[in-house]
């Protein structure tokens, strides 16, 4: 079962980014520099960088990032099991952030009634 036509979305996204590049080339160039920085130092392999990217894409709720980095993770040899483990880390991080902010909310409540 597929919820979305990821190939069509990826193509549409790339066209939109192409439009932005025409209007603001330095913005896209800046992104490309940041995006390629890890490959230049190469302390992590491409598959690991893509697994991290996919987990971050989930935590930032970026469908475009999911479309691109899921394809790249598979291209670089990531298995469904490795991807699932990386996504499990994303789930834990989101739960952890909710836990931390729950403590902050309780702190705010404590200051509100006193």
PyMOL commands that set and color helices and strands:
alter all, ss='L'
color gray80, all
select helices_A, chain A and resi 6-23+25-41+46-59+63-75+80-112
alter helices_A, ss='H'
color red, helices_A
deselect
rebuild
show_as cartoon
